[in-house]
Amino acid sequence: MRKLGFMLLILAMLLMSGCWGRVELNDLSIVTASAIDKMEDGKYLLTLQIAVPTMLGPASGSGSGGSGSGDGNKATVVVSEKGVTMLDACRRLQKKLPRQLFFSHSRIIIIGEELAREGVAPVLDFFVRYRESRLRSYILFSEGRAADILKINAKWEKISAEEIREEEKRHIAIRIYLKDFFNMLLTDGCEPIAAQVGLRQSEVENKDGSSGGEMNTVISGAAVFRKDKLVGWLDDAETRGALWLRNELKTSIVTVEIPKDKGGGNISALAVRKATKIKPILRGGKLRIQADIYMENTVYENNSPLDMSDPKVIQYVEQELELETKRRIQSTIEKAQTTFNSDFFGFGNAVYRAYPKAWNRQYKDKWDDVFPELQVDVNAHAKVVHTGLTNKSMITVE
């Protein structure tokens, strides 16, 4: 009896050995980026950028990086297929590939404008449910077809998706993970916002005066949503204003124009955000938002005759930097309230945290009516901490 129990134990241990479901690396099609568009027939067009493992080693002298159609010299291949759902498109794509699709290394998700304006919730439902999805993938939106973005050859990395990822990591524009987008969709008093990615031709002047060159992917501006539907775009300056108020801006270049009675010219400074404080104030039944922006500035260029060694000049420059920063932020607030009626700053959520009872009783159900009329007081606090390697302008020295 004891021997029988021992044999059963050994048999159970053999059955529990966990390598039956393994999939070898050379049997996988590793997806590095996904693009989704809506077609005229109502179907989804799913475009995947898939890595070619043999081409991802150390760079060779032939310069074979980039993404393309897979001619044997490319680091990625790009494949597309239509489907009535995302999973249907995946199934149809799988028929074209000799290896199993694997999404766990996908770092970029790009959604086209037409689909975004109809609503992204149905298509994002796939990424929530699918166990291989990376919630830390960056989500971006394109003004044209998203598929076109993935077809551009990489210039600086082996994979074009990695170039987009590096741009996002450097806080060139707003940086939103897939999980952040979901969180904004599900949070009361905060509308979604994400980066805009597009194609731009490198400006190379030809002999005839025309410009040309290869197309490059560029992250510029932001996509603004109400619920899950795209309602418009912010340009670069307006996106900076949004980043200030969302407490997400790392650095920004601020240039102030010096009036002619002070000698004229411009002063450019690198502004580093120290803190952004959003404070809702509810008094006498009237709600307003007080936004305080604190930043430190380093002057990197001064082509005016102002002498930066003079404390009065420093104080004047700080005031001008504050006015310019405030102008940018107010411009973004005005567009959010009057053009989009989209609270992508999260003011409503700040009201909920400060006054939860008043939010649930007065504002939650009618925030779309309250937000366009909301008073927002912006106070910028700038401090010049460095003036570069010299104080006096070259104009003054001359």
Phi, psi and chi 1 to 4 in degrees:
 res  aa     phi    psi   chi1   chi2   chi3   chi4
   1 MET       -  -40.5 -170.1   68.5  178.9      -
   2 ARG   -66.7  -38.1 -175.2  175.7  -62.6  176.1
   3 LYS   -66.5  -38.4  -70.1 -176.9  177.5  179.5
   4 LEU   -63.5  -41.8  178.4   60.4      -      -
   5 GLY   -64.1  -37.7      -      -      -      -
   6 PHE   -65.5  -41.1 -176.4   69.7      -      -
   7 MET   -65.9  -39.6  -66.3  -63.5  -66.8      -
   8 LEU   -64.1  -37.3  -70.0  173.9      -      -
   9 LEU   -64.2  -43.2  178.8   61.7      -      -
  10 ILE   -63.9  -41.8  -66.7  177.0      -      -
  11 LEU   -62.9  -40.4 -178.9   60.2      -      -
  12 ALA   -64.4  -39.7      -      -      -      -
  13 MET   -64.0  -37.7  -67.3  174.3   63.8      -
  14 LEU   -66.6  -38.3  -68.9  173.7      -      -
  15 LEU   -68.9  -25.4  -68.2  174.1      -      -
  16 MET   -87.9   -3.0  -67.9  174.1   64.5      -
  17 SER   -63.7  127.2   59.1      -      -      -
  18 GLY  -103.6   54.2      -      -      -      -
  19 CYS  -117.6    5.9  -64.6      -      -      -
  20 TRP   -67.7  -34.9  -70.3   -8.1      -      -
  21 GLY   -93.3   15.7      -      -      -      -
  22 ARG   -71.2  149.7   76.1 -177.7 -172.5  -85.6
  23 VAL  -128.3  123.4  179.4      -      -      -
  24 GLU   -72.1  154.4  -59.8  -65.6  -19.5      -
  25 LEU   -59.2  -38.2 -179.9   62.7      -      -
  26 ASN   -76.6    4.8   56.1    6.0      -      -
  27 ASP  -107.8    6.9  -66.6  -32.5      -      -
  28 LEU  -111.3  142.7  -63.4  175.8      -      -
  29 SER  -100.9  101.6  -67.7      -      -      -
  30 ILE   -83.0  113.5  -59.6  175.0      -      -
  31 VAL   -80.4  127.5  177.9      -      -      -
  32 THR  -103.3  -21.2   58.9      -      -      -
  33 ALA  -160.4  151.4      -      -      -      -
  34 SER  -127.9  144.3  -53.8      -      -      -
  35 ALA  -132.6  135.0      -      -      -      -
  36 ILE  -126.7  129.5  -52.4  107.0      -      -
  37 ASP  -127.4  159.0  -66.5  -70.4      -      -
  38 LYS  -103.8  127.7 -165.6   68.1  173.7  -70.7
  39 MET   -91.4  168.4  -54.2  -57.3  -68.0      -
  40 GLU   -63.8  -29.7  -66.9 -179.2   -2.3      -
  41 ASP   -82.9    4.7   57.6    4.5      -      -
  42 GLY    90.0   -5.7      -      -      -      -
  43 LYS   -84.6  160.0  -67.3 -176.7  178.1 -179.4
  44 TYR   -87.6  137.8  -63.6  116.1      -      -
  45 LEU  -104.2  110.4  175.9   67.0      -      -
  46 LEU   -98.4  120.8  175.6   61.8      -      -
  47 THR  -116.7  127.6  -56.2      -      -      -
  48 LEU  -118.5  138.1  -58.2 -179.7      -      -
  49 GLN  -100.5  119.2 -174.3 -176.8   79.9      -
  50 ILE  -116.7  132.2  -60.7  174.1      -      -
  51 ALA   -73.7  144.5      -      -      -      -
  52 VAL  -103.5  101.2 -179.3      -      -      -
  53 PRO   -55.3  -36.4  -25.2   34.7      -      -
  54 THR   -68.1  -17.0   56.0      -      -      -
  55 MET  -102.4    6.9  -58.6  -55.8  -62.0      -
  56 LEU  -102.9   16.2  -67.0  177.3      -      -
  57 GLY   -80.9 -164.8      -      -      -      -
  58 PRO   -57.8  145.1  -22.8   32.7      -      -
  59 ALA   -61.9  137.7      -      -      -      -
  60 SER  -102.8  172.9   62.8      -      -      -
  61 GLY   -69.1  -16.3      -      -      -      -
  62 SER   -81.8  -10.8   59.7      -      -      -
  63 GLY    62.3   58.1      -      -      -      -
  64 SER   -94.5   16.0   57.8      -      -      -
  65 GLY   -72.3  171.6      -      -      -      -
  66 GLY   119.3  174.7      -      -      -      -
  67 SER  -119.8  146.7   68.0      -      -      -
  68 GLY  -171.0 -145.5      -      -      -      -
  69 SER   -94.6    5.0   58.6      -      -      -
  70 GLY    80.6   59.2      -      -      -      -
  71 ASP   -93.3   14.6   59.6    1.5      -      -
  72 GLY    96.6  -13.6      -      -      -      -
  73 ASN  -118.0   10.6  -66.7  -39.5      -      -
  74 LYS  -108.8  150.8  -56.9  -65.0 -175.9  179.3
  75 ALA   -81.6  -16.0      -      -      -      -
  76 THR  -141.7  160.8   59.4      -      -      -
  77 VAL  -121.1  151.7  -65.9      -      -      -
  78 VAL  -119.7  123.8  176.1      -      -      -
  79 VAL  -127.5  150.0  -67.1      -      -      -
  80 SER  -137.0  153.8  -60.0      -      -      -
  81 GLU  -162.1  149.9 -172.7   54.5   81.7      -
  82 LYS   -97.2  155.4  -65.6 -166.7  -61.8 -177.0
  83 GLY  -163.3  157.2      -      -      -      -
  84 VAL   -74.3  -23.1  -67.0      -      -      -
  85 THR  -134.1  171.0   64.4      -      -      -
  86 MET   -63.4  -42.5  -72.3  -72.7  -67.3      -
  87 LEU   -66.7  -35.3 -168.2   59.9      -      -
  88 ASP   -63.9  -42.2 -178.3   40.3      -      -
  89 ALA   -64.7  -39.5      -      -      -      -
  90 CYS   -61.5  -42.7  -75.7      -      -      -
  91 ARG   -63.3  -41.3  177.7 -179.2   63.0   83.5
  92 ARG   -68.7  -35.8  -64.7  174.0 -176.3  -85.7
  93 LEU   -65.7  -38.4  -94.5  176.0      -      -
  94 GLN   -60.1  -31.7 -174.4   64.6   78.2      -
  95 LYS   -64.2  -25.0  -67.7 -179.1  179.2 -179.9
  96 LYS   -85.1  -12.8  -63.9 -178.5  176.4 -179.2
  97 LEU  -111.8  143.0  -57.7  171.2      -      -
  98 PRO   -81.4   -8.5   29.9  -34.6      -      -
  99 ARG  -123.3  161.1  -59.0 -177.9  178.7 -172.3
 100 GLN   -76.5  131.4  178.7 -178.8  -27.4      -
 101 LEU   -63.5  138.1  -75.5  172.6      -      -
 102 PHE  -138.2  111.8 -174.2   66.7      -      -
 103 PHE   -95.6   -3.1  -76.2   86.2      -      -
 104 SER   -67.6  -15.6  -68.0      -      -      -
 105 HIS  -106.3    9.9  -71.7  -80.2      -      -
 106 SER   -71.4  126.5  177.8      -      -      -
 107 ARG  -112.0  -13.4  -62.1  173.2  174.6  178.8
 108 ILE  -132.5  133.7  -59.3  -66.3      -      -
 109 ILE  -125.7  122.1  -61.6  172.2      -      -
 110 ILE  -117.8  132.1  -55.9  172.9      -      -
 111 ILE  -120.2  132.9  -62.7  177.7      -      -
 112 GLY   -74.3  160.0      -      -      -      -
 113 GLU   -63.4  -43.6  179.7  177.8    5.9      -
 114 GLU   -60.0  -44.0 -174.3  173.2  -11.8      -
 115 LEU   -66.0  -41.7  172.0   57.5      -      -
 116 ALA   -62.9  -36.6      -      -      -      -
 117 ARG   -71.4  -26.2  -70.4 -166.7  180.0  -84.4
 118 GLU   -80.3  -24.3  -69.3 -173.5    7.5      -
 119 GLY   125.9  128.4      -      -      -      -
 120 VAL   -97.6   -8.3  -62.5      -      -      -
 121 ALA   -57.1  -44.5      -      -      -      -
 122 PRO   -60.4  -41.1  -25.2   36.2      -      -
 123 VAL   -77.3  -32.4   69.8      -      -      -
 124 LEU   -73.4  -17.8  -68.1 -176.9      -      -
 125 ASP   -58.4  -33.7 -177.3   79.2      -      -
 126 PHE   -62.1  -43.8  168.0   78.5      -      -
 127 PHE   -71.7  -23.7  -67.8   99.4      -      -
 128 VAL   -73.3  -40.0  175.9      -      -      -
 129 ARG   -86.2  -32.3  -62.3  176.3 -174.5  -86.6
 130 TYR   -72.8  125.6 -165.5   51.3      -      -
 131 ARG   -68.9  -19.0   62.0 -174.2  177.7   87.9
 132 GLU   -88.8   -3.3  -69.6 -178.3    3.6      -
 133 SER   -68.1  145.5  -63.9      -      -      -
 134 ARG  -102.2  113.6  -75.3  176.2   61.0  102.5
 135 LEU   -72.2  -10.7  -67.7 -179.4      -      -
 136 ARG   -97.7   19.0  -71.1 -177.8   62.7   84.5
 137 SER   -75.2  143.7  -62.9      -      -      -
 138 TYR   -76.5  138.2  -67.9  111.7      -      -
 139 ILE  -111.2  130.7 -176.7  168.1      -      -
 140 LEU  -135.8  163.8  -53.8   98.0      -      -
 141 PHE  -131.0  142.7  -66.2   84.9      -      -
 142 SER  -114.3  146.2   64.8      -      -      -
 143 GLU   -74.0  -24.9 -160.9  165.7   -3.8      -
 144 GLY  -111.1 -143.9      -      -      -      -
 145 ARG   -76.0  132.1  -84.0  170.1   49.1  105.0
 146 ALA   -68.7  -31.0      -      -      -      -
 147 ALA   -61.3  -32.4      -      -      -      -
 148 ASP   -65.2  -28.5  -63.9  -23.0      -      -
 149 ILE   -65.1  -40.3  -53.6  -64.5      -      -
 150 LEU   -75.3  -13.4  -62.4 -172.6      -      -
 151 LYS   -88.2   -4.4  -63.5  176.8 -177.9  178.5
 152 ILE   -78.7  136.2  -62.9  -61.2      -      -
 153 ASN   -68.1  140.2  -69.5  -26.1      -      -
 154 ALA   -72.9  144.1      -      -      -      -
 155 LYS  -106.7  -37.0  -53.7  -61.9 -171.6  -58.6
 156 TRP  -114.9  -17.0  -53.2  102.1      -      -
 157 GLU  -125.1  170.6  -55.4  -73.8  -13.2      -
 158 LYS   -67.6  -33.4  -73.1  -78.7 -172.9  178.9
 159 ILE  -123.7  134.1  -59.2  173.9      -      -
 160 SER   -65.2  -31.7   60.4      -      -      -
 161 ALA   -61.8  -32.6      -      -      -      -
 162 GLU   -70.3  -33.1 -173.1   64.8   18.6      -
 163 GLU   -64.1  -43.7  -68.3 -175.3  -17.7      -
 164 ILE   -63.6  -41.2  -62.8  174.7      -      -
 165 ARG   -62.9  -41.1  178.3  172.5  172.9  -92.7
 166 GLU   -65.3  -38.5  -71.1  -62.8  -38.5      -
 167 GLU   -62.0  -42.0  -73.8 -172.8   77.6      -
 168 GLU   -64.5  -41.2  -75.1  -79.4   72.7      -
 169 LYS   -63.2  -30.0  -75.1  171.7   60.1  178.8
 170 ARG   -85.5    9.2  -69.8 -170.1  -68.7  112.8
 171 HIS    57.0   36.0  -69.3  -91.5      -      -
 172 ILE   -63.8  -37.3  -71.0  178.6      -      -
 173 ALA  -136.7 -168.1      -      -      -      -
 174 ILE   -67.1  138.8 -164.6  162.2      -      -
 175 ARG  -116.6  110.1 -174.3  174.8   73.1  170.0
 176 ILE  -126.3  122.4  -60.4  -65.0      -      -
 177 TYR   -81.3  163.2  -68.6  120.6      -      -
 178 LEU   -58.3  -40.9 -173.7   59.2      -      -
 179 LYS   -66.7  -32.5   64.2 -179.3 -178.1   66.1
 180 ASP   -66.8  -40.6  -60.8  -33.0      -      -
 181 PHE   -63.9  -44.1 -163.1   87.5      -      -
 182 PHE   -59.2  -43.2  -70.9  142.0      -      -
 183 ASN   -62.7  -41.7 -174.8   55.3      -      -
 184 MET   -66.2  -35.7  -72.3 -175.6  -74.3      -
 185 LEU   -64.1  -34.3  -88.5  175.7      -      -
 186 LEU   -96.0   -4.2  -60.1  174.4      -      -
 187 THR   -98.3  128.4  -59.4      -      -      -
 188 ASP   -68.8  138.9  -70.1  -29.1      -      -
 189 GLY    78.9   22.8      -      -      -      -
 190 CYS  -154.7  118.7 -176.7      -      -      -
 191 GLU   -95.6  152.7  -61.0  -71.4    0.5      -
 192 PRO   -70.8  151.4  -19.1   32.3      -      -
 193 ILE  -148.2  147.8 -173.8  172.9      -      -
 194 ALA  -153.4  169.0      -      -      -      -
 195 ALA   -74.3  150.6      -      -      -      -
 196 GLN  -103.4  131.7  176.8 -172.2    2.3      -
 197 VAL  -120.5  140.7   61.5      -      -      -
 198 GLY  -149.3 -174.1      -      -      -      -
 199 LEU  -111.7  135.9  -60.8  176.8      -      -
 200 ARG  -138.3  137.1 -175.9  175.6  -62.4  172.6
 201 GLN   -80.9  133.9 -160.6  169.3   36.9      -
 202 SER   -65.6  131.7   57.3      -      -      -
 203 GLU   -81.7   93.5  -63.0  -62.4  -36.2      -
 204 VAL  -115.5  114.8  178.5      -      -      -
 205 GLU   -77.8  126.2 -171.8  171.5  -21.1      -
 206 ASN   -89.1  174.3  -59.5  -40.1      -      -
 207 LYS   -62.9  -31.6  -68.7 -178.0  178.8  179.9
 208 ASP   -84.3    5.2   58.4   -1.1      -      -
 209 GLY    90.6   -7.4      -      -      -      -
 210 SER   -81.1  163.0   62.5      -      -      -
 211 SER  -111.7  150.6   61.2      -      -      -
 212 GLY  -158.5 -156.0      -      -      -      -
 213 GLY   115.6  177.2      -      -      -      -
 214 GLU   -75.3  157.9  -63.9 -176.7   -2.7      -
 215 MET   -83.3  139.3  -59.7  -62.6  -70.0      -
 216 ASN  -124.0  151.1  -61.8  -45.1      -      -
 217 THR   -81.8  135.7   56.8      -      -      -
 218 VAL  -134.4  130.2  177.6      -      -      -
 219 ILE   -92.7  114.2  -62.8  178.3      -      -
 220 SER  -148.4  122.1  176.2      -      -      -
 221 GLY    82.7 -166.7      -      -      -      -
 222 ALA  -149.1  153.8      -      -      -      -
 223 ALA   -98.0  130.7      -      -      -      -
 224 VAL  -109.7  137.6  177.0      -      -      -
 225 PHE  -123.5  153.6  -72.8   76.1      -      -
 226 ARG  -120.9  117.6  -77.2 -168.8   65.3 -171.5
 227 LYS    59.1 -124.8  -53.7  -57.1 -179.3 -174.9
 228 ASP  -105.1   14.2   72.4  -38.0      -      -
 229 LYS  -111.5  133.0  -64.8 -177.2  177.8  180.0
 230 LEU   -67.5  131.3  174.8   70.9      -      -
 231 VAL  -117.1  -10.9  -67.0      -      -      -
 232 GLY   165.9 -173.0      -      -      -      -
 233 TRP  -127.8  149.4  -51.4   93.8      -      -
 234 LEU  -106.3  142.9  -61.9  177.6      -      -
 235 ASP   -81.7 -176.8   61.0   25.8      -      -
 236 ASP   -60.4  -47.2  -80.1  -25.1      -      -
 237 ALA   -64.6  -41.2      -      -      -      -
 238 GLU   -67.9  -34.5  -67.8  163.1  -14.9      -
 239 THR   -64.9  -37.7  -58.0      -      -      -
 240 ARG   -61.0  -41.5  -71.0  -85.0 -173.6 -100.2
 241 GLY   -60.9  -40.6      -      -      -      -
 242 ALA   -64.4  -40.3      -      -      -      -
 243 LEU   -65.3  -37.6  -71.6  170.2      -      -
 244 TRP   -56.8  -51.2  -80.1  113.6      -      -
 245 LEU   -72.2  -27.4  -72.0  172.7      -      -
 246 ARG   -84.0    0.2  -70.9  171.8   56.9   88.2
 247 ASN    61.9   37.1 -157.2   22.0      -      -
 248 GLU  -119.9   -7.3  -64.6  174.9   -0.4      -
 249 LEU   -74.7  132.2 -173.7   69.3      -      -
 250 LYS   -92.4  -57.4  -64.5  -61.5 -178.5 -178.7
 251 THR  -139.8  158.2   61.4      -      -      -
 252 SER  -155.9  145.9  179.1      -      -      -
 253 ILE   -92.8  123.0  -57.6  -61.9      -      -
 254 VAL  -117.0  124.8 -179.0      -      -      -
 255 THR  -116.1  129.7  -59.8      -      -      -
 256 VAL  -115.8  141.9  -64.0      -      -      -
 257 GLU   -94.0  126.9 -176.4  177.2   -5.2      -
 258 ILE   -86.5  127.8  -53.7  -58.2      -      -
 259 PRO   -64.2  158.4   19.8  -30.3      -      -
 260 LYS   -64.3  -30.8  -67.8 -176.9  178.1 -179.6
 261 ASP   -70.2  -11.4   60.5   -9.8      -      -
 262 LYS  -108.0   10.7  -69.4 -175.8  176.8  -66.4
 263 GLY   111.6  -14.8      -      -      -      -
 264 GLY    75.3  179.5      -      -      -      -
 265 GLY   101.4 -172.2      -      -      -      -
 266 ASN  -137.0  153.3  -63.5  -81.1      -      -
 267 ILE  -127.4  126.2  -65.8  178.7      -      -
 268 SER  -112.7  136.4  -70.1      -      -      -
 269 ALA  -134.3  148.6      -      -      -      -
 270 LEU   -90.8  114.4  176.1   67.3      -      -
 271 ALA   -95.2  128.0      -      -      -      -
 272 VAL  -112.0  120.0  177.8      -      -      -
 273 ARG   -68.6  129.7  174.6 -169.5   55.9   80.9
 274 LYS   -97.8  -41.1  -60.7  -59.0  -67.6 -177.4
 275 ALA  -167.3  149.7      -      -      -      -
 276 THR  -128.0  124.0  -63.5      -      -      -
 277 LYS  -117.5  119.4  -63.1 -178.8  179.4  179.6
 278 ILE  -104.8  119.7  -56.7  -62.1      -      -
 279 LYS  -126.3  109.3 -177.6 -179.4  179.2 -179.2
 280 PRO   -73.3  140.1  -14.7   29.2      -      -
 281 ILE  -128.4  120.2  -61.0  174.3      -      -
 282 LEU  -117.5  107.9 -179.7   59.2      -      -
 283 ARG  -136.4  131.4  -69.3  177.1 -178.0  171.6
 284 GLY    59.8   31.0      -      -      -      -
 285 GLY    77.6    3.5      -      -      -      -
 286 LYS  -109.9  129.3 -174.2  175.8 -179.1 -179.6
 287 LEU  -104.0  136.6  177.4   67.3      -      -
 288 ARG  -144.6  163.5   65.7 -176.3  179.4   90.8
 289 ILE  -116.6  131.4  -60.7  -68.4      -      -
 290 GLN  -110.2  119.4  179.5  175.9  -51.4      -
 291 ALA  -113.2  118.4      -      -      -      -
 292 ASP  -110.6  122.9  -71.2  -74.0      -      -
 293 ILE  -110.3  121.3  -46.0  -64.6      -      -
 294 TYR  -112.9  131.0  -61.6   89.9      -      -
 295 MET  -148.5  154.3   56.5 -175.1  174.3      -
 296 GLU  -113.6  140.4  -67.4 -177.0  -10.4      -
 297 ASN  -124.7  141.4  -61.2  -92.3      -      -
 298 THR  -118.6  120.4  -60.6      -      -      -
 299 VAL   -78.1  122.4  175.5      -      -      -
 300 TYR  -111.8  -12.4  -83.2  108.3      -      -
 301 GLU  -152.2  134.3 -173.9  172.4   -4.2      -
 302 ASN  -143.3   99.2  177.0   17.7      -      -
 303 ASN  -104.6   24.6   57.5   28.4      -      -
 304 SER  -105.3  166.8   74.4      -      -      -
 305 PRO   -80.4    5.9   27.8  -33.9      -      -
 306 LEU   -68.3  139.3  -64.0 -179.0      -      -
 307 ASP   -95.8  110.4 -176.9    0.4      -      -
 308 MET   -74.8   -2.8  -61.5  -60.8  -67.7      -
 309 SER   -83.4   -9.7   63.3      -      -      -
 310 ASP   -86.2  121.2 -173.1  -13.9      -      -
 311 PRO   -57.5  -33.5  -24.5   33.7      -      -
 312 LYS   -67.3  -36.1  -68.2 -176.6  178.4 -179.6
 313 VAL   -66.3  -42.2  170.9      -      -      -
 314 ILE   -58.1  -44.7  -65.7  -67.4      -      -
 315 GLN   -63.3  -40.0 -175.1  178.1    8.9      -
 316 TYR   -64.5  -44.5  168.4   75.8      -      -
 317 VAL   -63.1  -40.0  172.1      -      -      -
 318 GLU   -60.6  -42.2  -70.7  174.2  -16.2      -
 319 GLN   -62.9  -41.2  -67.6  174.0   -8.2      -
 320 GLU   -67.4  -38.4  -68.4  -60.2  -50.8      -
 321 LEU   -63.4  -39.6  -69.7  170.7      -      -
 322 GLU   -63.7  -43.8  -69.5  171.8   -7.8      -
 323 LEU   -64.4  -41.5  -70.3  173.8      -      -
 324 GLU   -67.6  -41.4  177.0   60.2   22.3      -
 325 THR   -63.9  -43.5  -57.9      -      -      -
 326 LYS   -62.9  -39.5 -177.6  177.0  179.2  178.8
 327 ARG   -62.5  -44.2 -175.7 -167.4   64.2   78.8
 328 ARG   -61.6  -45.5  -69.5 -172.6 -175.7 -174.2
 329 ILE   -66.8  -43.1  -65.8  172.7      -      -
 330 GLN   -64.3  -34.2  -73.0  179.3  -31.6      -
 331 SER   -62.5  -40.4  173.8      -      -      -
 332 THR   -67.6  -41.9  -54.4      -      -      -
 333 ILE   -62.0  -43.2  -66.1  172.5      -      -
 334 GLU   -61.2  -41.7 -178.7  179.9   -4.3      -
 335 LYS   -68.6  -38.9 -168.1  166.5 -173.4  176.6
 336 ALA   -63.3  -38.5      -      -      -      -
 337 GLN   -81.2  -43.5  -69.0 -179.3  -46.8      -
 338 THR   -92.0  -34.6   59.7      -      -      -
 339 THR   -92.4  -45.7  -56.2      -      -      -
 340 PHE  -103.8  -27.1  -58.2  136.6      -      -
 341 ASN    48.0   52.3 -170.3   12.7      -      -
 342 SER  -131.1  117.3  173.5      -      -      -
 343 ASP   -88.6   70.1 -179.5   14.7      -      -
 344 PHE   -80.7   -0.1   48.9   82.8      -      -
 345 PHE   -80.3  -23.4  -49.1  112.2      -      -
 346 GLY    84.1   25.5      -      -      -      -
 347 PHE   -61.0  -40.7  -71.0  155.7      -      -
 348 GLY   -61.9  -40.6      -      -      -      -
 349 ASN   -65.6  -34.5 -172.4 -111.1      -      -
 350 ALA   -66.4  -37.3      -      -      -      -
 351 VAL   -64.5  -41.6  173.4      -      -      -
 352 TYR   -60.5  -42.4  164.8   71.4      -      -
 353 ARG   -68.3  -35.4  -66.0 -164.1  -55.1  -91.3
 354 ALA   -82.2  -39.6      -      -      -      -
 355 TYR  -133.9   71.5  -54.9  101.2      -      -
 356 PRO   -59.5  -39.6   19.2  -31.4      -      -
 357 LYS   -67.5  -44.9  -67.9 -177.2  179.5  179.5
 358 ALA   -64.9  -37.2      -      -      -      -
 359 TRP   -61.6  -49.7  168.7  -98.4      -      -
 360 ASN   -67.7  -31.3  -70.0  -38.3      -      -
 361 ARG   -86.9  -38.5 -175.1  174.4   60.3 -108.0
 362 GLN  -112.3  -37.7  -64.3  176.9 -112.2      -
 363 TYR  -110.9  -27.2  -59.0  109.9      -      -
 364 LYS   -56.7  -48.5  179.6  178.6  179.2  179.4
 365 ASP   -81.0  -12.5  -64.3  -28.8      -      -
 366 LYS  -129.9   30.0   57.6  177.5 -176.9  178.7
 367 TRP   -63.6  -30.6 -171.9 -115.5      -      -
 368 ASP   -63.5  -26.1  -71.7  -16.4      -      -
 369 ASP   -89.1  -29.2  -61.5  -36.6      -      -
 370 VAL   -79.2  -41.4  173.6      -      -      -
 371 PHE   -58.3  -44.3  175.1   70.4      -      -
 372 PRO   -61.5  -25.0  -23.1   34.1      -      -
 373 GLU  -101.7    3.3  -54.5  -62.5  -31.2      -
 374 LEU   -68.1  132.2 -176.7   65.3      -      -
 375 GLN   -82.8  125.4  177.8 -177.8  -19.4      -
 376 VAL  -123.0  116.0 -177.5      -      -      -
 377 ASP   -99.7  117.5  -60.0  -37.0      -      -
 378 VAL  -103.2  126.7  178.7      -      -      -
 379 ASN  -123.1  115.6  -57.1  -52.3      -      -
 380 ALA   -99.9  136.9      -      -      -      -
 381 HIS  -124.9  103.8  -50.8  -86.6      -      -
 382 ALA  -107.9  141.7      -      -      -      -
 383 LYS  -135.2  124.8 -177.1  176.6  179.5   60.9
 384 VAL   -84.2  113.9  174.1      -      -      -
 385 VAL  -101.3  -22.2  -66.8      -      -      -
 386 HIS  -143.8  148.5  -62.1  -70.2      -      -
 387 THR  -118.7   22.0   58.9      -      -      -
 388 GLY    83.7 -158.5      -      -      -      -
 389 LEU   -88.2   -0.4  -60.8  178.8      -      -
 390 THR  -147.9  155.9 -178.0      -      -      -
 391 ASN   -96.9  -48.4  -75.2  -36.7      -      -
 392 LYS   -79.3  144.0  -68.1 -173.2  176.6 -177.6
 393 SER   -71.5  152.7  167.5      -      -      -
 394 MET   -62.1  -28.2  -66.4  -58.8  -65.7      -
 395 ILE   -66.3  -40.9  -63.0  175.7      -      -
 396 THR   -65.5  -41.9  -54.1      -      -      -
 397 VAL   -62.3  -43.5  172.8      -      -      -
 398 GLU   -63.0      - -175.9 -179.5   -3.3      -
